């Protein structure tokens, strides 16, 4: 009985970790988007470069959630 309770607790903590990763990624994507808009507002000629860098940065920030999901699924 004790082992089952510990197992459920560990699974619950894994879900909290995935939620934290999702929250961090969402905040990161929001900050990246805001700074990209700010950069293009200051210098409109840099739009293509800023767009490319912002999209790559957002994709890497979102990848953190997938890493957390894979780690939780493996545990």
C-alpha positions in Angstrom: 0.0 0.0 0.0 2.8 2.4 0.8 4.6 1.9 -2.5 1.4 2.7 -4.4 1.0 6.0 -2.5 4.6 7.0 -3.2 4.1 6.2 -6.9 1.0 8.4 -7.1 2.8 11.2 -5.4 5.7 11.0 -7.8 3.3 11.0 -10.8 1.6 14.1 -9.3 4.9 15.9 -9.0 5.7 15.1 -12.6 2.4 16.7 -13.7 3.3 19.8 -11.7 6.7 19.9 -13.4 5.2 19.8 -16.8 2.8 22.6 -15.9 5.7 24.7 -14.6 7.6 24.0 -17.9 4.5 25.1 -19.9 4.1 28.2 -17.8 7.8 29.1 -18.3 7.6 28.5 -22.0 4.5 30.6 -22.3 6.1 33.5 -20.5 9.2 33.1 -22.6 7.3 33.2 -25.8 5.4 36.3 -24.6 8.6 38.1 -23.7 10.2 37.2 -27.0 7.2 38.4 -29.0 7.1 41.7 -27.1 10.8 42.4 -27.6 10.6 41.5 -31.3 7.7 44.0 -31.8 9.7 46.6 -29.8 12.8 46.0 -32.0 10.9 46.3 -35.2 9.2 49.4 -33.9 12.6 51.0 -33.3 14.1 49.9 -36.6 11.6 48.7 -39.2 14.4 47.7 -41.7 15.4 44.8 -39.4 12.0 43.1 -39.8 13.2 40.0 -41.7 16.2 39.3 -39.3 14.2 40.0 -36.2 11.3 37.8 -37.4 13.6 34.9 -38.1 15.4 35.1 -34.8 12.1 35.5 -32.9 10.5 32.5 -34.5 13.6 30.3 -33.8 13.7 31.5 -30.2 10.0 30.8 -29.7 10.4 27.3 -31.1 13.3 26.6 -28.7 11.3 27.9 -25.8 8.3 25.7 -26.7 10.7 22.7 -27.0 11.2 22.8 -23.3 7.6 21.7 -22.8 8.2 18.7 -25.0 11.3 17.7 -23.1 9.3 17.8 -19.9 6.6 15.7 -21.4 9.1 13.1 -22.6 10.8 13.0 -19.3 7.5 12.6 -17.4 6.4 9.8 -19.8 9.7 8.0 -19.4 9.5 8.1 -15.6 
